[in-house]
């Protein structure tokens, strides 16, 4: 289904409905402050495996990101973050960044792998943040990629729905997306290193 939600004031009834669907193992496409993403409840193994199949991801090798509501729960998935890194994250989030952090033992348990890192996203988008707040924990996140080599990302939710409606359960139409991905910042081992320049300009 294609479900229209207004980012300025997301309808709580719609948010509750989608959160309940995520708990049942459904896969959704949702807006962020950058490009549209494909995701599911991180605690639902079958849904995670389904996302991996849709995107042709190897759960044992590929980098995965979690979308969180705020910074309060990231210690559930990461090792201790030093003060400098935490201050930079606090200064730049919510925003168009993915911070790569050292994963704690909970991440390999979720994905049945030995991943040492995890990407953390807190987008500046009311729809996805309200959804995660309602769900009570992060959702798995991976980008919607376009098959066109020139246009890397699809921005129109109706076109996204046309392409993915047989693969996912819900496409949230939160308006046109961006075609710039998030800026990736590697903060493993306490260092801060820019890996990919995206939409976000990092404030140190």
Buried (B, 14 or more C-beta within 10 A) or exposed (E): EBBEBEBEEBBEEBBBBBBEBBBEBBBBBBBBBBBBBBBBBBBBBEBBBBBBEBBEBEBEEBEBBBBBBEBEBBEEBBBEBEEEBBEBBEEBBBBBBBBBBBBBEBBBEBBEBEBEBBBBBBBBBBBBBBBBBBBEBBBBBBBBBBEEEEEBBBBEBEEBBEBBBEBBBBBBBBBEBBBBBBBBBBBBEEEBEEEEEBBBEBEE
